[in-house]
């Protein structure tokens, strides 16, 4: 009986040691899994999105004559290829890509119409300049479409491409098409000093300034010619 009792005790002792070893192996396995998971999570960190806006001073155009009529600047439509806040790049013919890491803070259409509203206000061509959401009736309405808003990288040359179509309507002339007093397409190319997102934003700002300068001169001429 003593021998059997001793065997039982040894069995209990052996089983206890087995549980201890199993727990150690299990703890080590959990540690390895957590370590691997931690490394995996490190690779999937949320990426940082950089957001850009155009920056340029309101252009000073010589020869502009002050006007007495108000104008409304409508939000510019945007072609589907550029109706995104992600920066768009053209690498080769037919090949376009967008960059989710570098984006415009607002859509190209809102940026263009917003800066034009500011520039027209500073120019003094019109007595008052209203934004698209205004309910004030105005004689003139400026509408437009953004056809190109991208960085083109071809033949080793990087440049900002800004293409727009603009229409000026005169409410006193009735409905479209009779109310159209001015229509023109603009396409501005501005080289990049270096191939970076910041350089792209700088070049596009210069392109927008050139476009605004041309448009102000054109509108001033049209308004003065259309005076009764």
C-alpha positions as CSV (number, residue, x, y, z in Angstrom):
1,X,0.0,0.0,0.0
2,X,2.9,2.3,0.7
3,X,4.4,1.7,-2.7
4,X,1.1,2.4,-4.4
5,X,0.6,5.6,-2.4
6,X,4.1,6.7,-3.3
7,X,3.3,6.1,-7.0
8,X,0.2,8.2,-6.7
9,X,2.2,11.0,-5.2
10,X,4.8,10.8,-7.8
11,X,2.2,10.8,-10.5
12,X,0.6,13.9,-9.1
13,X,4.1,15.5,-8.9
14,X,4.8,14.5,-12.5
15,X,1.5,15.8,-13.7
16,X,2.1,19.1,-11.9
17,X,5.5,19.5,-13.6
18,X,3.8,18.8,-17.0
19,X,1.3,21.6,-16.4
20,X,4.1,24.0,-15.5
21,X,6.0,23.2,-18.7
22,X,2.9,23.5,-20.8
23,X,2.1,26.9,-19.3
24,X,5.7,28.0,-20.1
25,X,5.4,26.9,-23.7
26,X,2.0,28.5,-24.1
27,X,3.3,31.8,-22.6
28,X,6.2,31.8,-25.0
29,X,3.9,31.1,-27.9
30,X,1.6,34.0,-26.9
31,X,4.7,36.3,-26.7
32,X,5.8,35.4,-30.2
33,X,2.3,35.9,-31.6
34,X,2.1,39.4,-29.9
35,X,5.5,40.3,-31.2
36,X,4.7,39.3,-34.7
37,X,1.3,41.1,-34.5
38,X,3.0,44.2,-33.2
39,X,5.4,44.2,-36.2
40,X,2.5,43.8,-38.5
41,X,0.6,46.7,-37.0
42,X,3.7,48.9,-37.4
43,X,3.6,48.3,-41.1
44,X,-0.1,49.3,-41.3
45,X,0.2,52.7,-39.5
46,X,-2.3,55.3,-40.8
47,X,-0.5,57.3,-43.5
48,X,-0.1,61.1,-43.2
49,X,-2.0,63.1,-45.8
50,X,-0.5,66.4,-46.8
51,X,-2.9,69.1,-47.9
52,X,-2.1,72.1,-50.1
53,X,-3.8,75.3,-51.2
54,X,-2.8,77.8,-54.0
55,X,-1.0,80.9,-52.8
56,X,-0.5,84.0,-54.8
57,X,-1.3,87.7,-54.4
58,X,-4.2,89.3,-56.3
59,X,-2.7,90.3,-59.6
60,X,-2.3,94.0,-60.3
61,X,-3.4,94.7,-63.9
62,X,-2.7,98.0,-65.5
63,X,-5.4,99.8,-67.4
64,X,-8.4,98.3,-65.7
65,X,-11.4,100.7,-65.5
66,X,-13.8,100.6,-62.5
67,X,-17.3,99.4,-63.3
68,X,-20.8,100.1,-61.8
69,X,-22.4,96.6,-62.4
70,X,-22.4,93.7,-59.9
71,X,-21.4,90.2,-60.9
72,X,-21.9,86.7,-59.4
73,X,-19.1,84.1,-59.7
74,X,-20.5,80.6,-59.9
75,X,-18.7,77.5,-58.7
76,X,-16.6,76.2,-61.6
77,X,-17.5,72.7,-62.8
78,X,-14.7,70.2,-63.0
79,X,-14.1,67.5,-65.5
80,X,-14.5,64.0,-64.0
81,X,-10.8,63.2,-64.4
82,X,-10.0,66.1,-62.0
83,X,-13.0,66.1,-59.7
84,X,-10.9,64.9,-56.8
85,X,-8.8,66.5,-54.1
86,X,-6.0,64.1,-54.8
87,X,-3.1,65.6,-56.8
88,X,-3.3,64.2,-60.4
89,X,-0.2,63.4,-62.5
90,X,0.2,62.5,-66.1
91,X,3.2,60.3,-66.6
92,X,2.8,59.1,-70.2
93,X,0.2,59.5,-72.9
94,X,-3.1,58.0,-71.6
95,X,-1.6,57.3,-68.2
96,X,-2.9,59.4,-65.3
97,X,-2.4,58.7,-61.6
98,X,-3.6,60.4,-58.4
99,X,-1.7,60.7,-55.2
100,X,-3.7,59.9,-52.0
101,X,-0.8,61.1,-49.8
102,X,-0.7,64.6,-51.3
103,X,-4.0,66.4,-51.8
104,X,-5.6,69.8,-52.3
105,X,-7.5,71.0,-49.3
106,X,-10.5,71.8,-51.4
107,X,-11.5,70.7,-54.9
108,X,-10.0,72.5,-57.9
109,X,-13.4,74.0,-58.9
110,X,-13.9,75.6,-55.5
111,X,-10.3,76.9,-55.4
112,X,-10.5,78.5,-58.9
113,X,-13.9,80.2,-58.2
114,X,-12.8,81.3,-54.8
115,X,-9.7,83.0,-55.9
116,X,-11.4,84.6,-58.9
117,X,-14.0,86.0,-56.5
118,X,-11.2,87.5,-54.4
119,X,-9.3,88.8,-57.5
120,X,-12.4,90.4,-59.1
121,X,-13.2,92.1,-55.8
122,X,-9.7,93.6,-55.6
123,X,-9.7,94.6,-59.2
124,X,-12.6,97.1,-59.0
125,X,-14.0,96.1,-62.4
126,X,-17.4,95.5,-60.9
127,X,-19.3,97.4,-58.3
128,X,-19.8,94.3,-56.2
129,X,-18.7,90.7,-56.5
130,X,-20.9,87.9,-55.1
131,X,-20.1,84.3,-54.5
132,X,-22.1,81.4,-56.0
133,X,-24.4,80.9,-52.9
134,X,-25.5,84.6,-53.0
135,X,-29.2,85.3,-53.8
136,X,-28.5,88.8,-54.9
137,X,-29.6,89.5,-58.5
138,X,-26.7,90.7,-60.6
139,X,-26.5,91.7,-64.2
140,X,-23.4,89.7,-64.9
141,X,-22.8,86.0,-64.1
142,X,-19.4,84.3,-64.6
143,X,-19.4,80.6,-65.1
144,X,-16.6,78.2,-66.0
145,X,-15.2,74.7,-66.1
146,X,-11.9,73.2,-65.1
147,X,-10.7,71.0,-67.9
148,X,-7.2,70.4,-66.7
149,X,-5.6,70.6,-63.3
150,X,-2.6,68.4,-63.1
151,X,1.2,67.9,-63.1
152,X,2.5,66.6,-66.5
153,X,5.8,64.7,-66.5
154,X,6.8,64.0,-70.1
155,X,10.1,64.0,-72.0
156,X,11.9,64.7,-68.7
157,X,10.0,68.0,-68.2
158,X,7.6,68.6,-65.3
159,X,5.0,71.3,-65.5
160,X,1.7,72.4,-64.0
161,X,-1.1,72.4,-66.5
162,X,-4.2,74.6,-65.9
163,X,-7.0,74.5,-68.5
164,X,-10.2,76.4,-68.1
165,X,-13.3,77.4,-70.1
166,X,-15.0,80.7,-69.1
167,X,-18.4,82.2,-70.0
168,X,-19.7,85.6,-69.0
169,X,-23.5,86.1,-69.2
170,X,-25.5,89.3,-69.2
171,X,-28.9,88.9,-67.7
172,X,-30.2,92.0,-69.4
173,X,-29.9,90.2,-72.8
174,X,-32.4,87.5,-72.1
175,X,-31.8,83.8,-72.0
176,X,-28.9,81.8,-73.3
177,X,-27.4,81.9,-75.9
178,X,-28.3,85.5,-76.4
179,X,-27.0,86.4,-72.9
180,X,-23.5,85.2,-73.7
181,X,-21.2,88.2,-74.1
182,X,-17.9,86.5,-73.7
183,X,-16.5,83.0,-73.9
184,X,-12.8,81.9,-74.0
185,X,-10.6,78.9,-73.3
186,X,-7.4,79.3,-71.3
187,X,-4.5,76.9,-71.0
188,X,-1.5,77.8,-68.8
189,X,1.7,75.8,-68.6
190,X,4.1,76.5,-65.7
191,X,7.4,74.6,-65.3
192,X,8.2,73.0,-61.9
193,X,11.6,74.0,-60.3
194,X,11.8,70.4,-58.9
195,X,9.7,67.3,-59.0
196,X,7.9,67.5,-55.6
197,X,4.4,68.1,-54.4
198,X,5.3,71.5,-52.9
199,X,6.9,72.5,-56.3
200,X,3.7,71.4,-58.0
201,X,1.6,73.6,-55.7
202,X,3.9,76.6,-56.3
203,X,3.8,76.1,-60.1
204,X,0.0,75.7,-60.1
205,X,-0.3,78.9,-58.0
206,X,1.7,80.8,-60.6
207,X,-0.5,79.3,-63.4
208,X,-3.6,80.5,-61.5
209,X,-2.2,83.9,-61.1
210,X,-1.5,84.1,-64.9
211,X,-5.0,83.0,-65.7
212,X,-6.5,85.5,-63.3
213,X,-4.5,88.3,-64.8
214,X,-5.5,87.4,-68.4
215,X,-9.2,87.0,-67.4
216,X,-9.3,90.4,-65.6
217,X,-7.9,92.2,-68.6
218,X,-10.4,90.4,-70.9
219,X,-13.4,91.1,-68.7
220,X,-12.5,94.7,-68.3
221,X,-12.4,95.1,-72.0
222,X,-15.7,93.3,-72.6
223,X,-17.5,95.3,-69.9
224,X,-16.4,98.6,-71.3
225,X,-17.3,97.6,-74.8
226,X,-20.8,96.4,-73.7
227,X,-21.7,99.6,-71.9
228,X,-24.9,101.2,-73.3
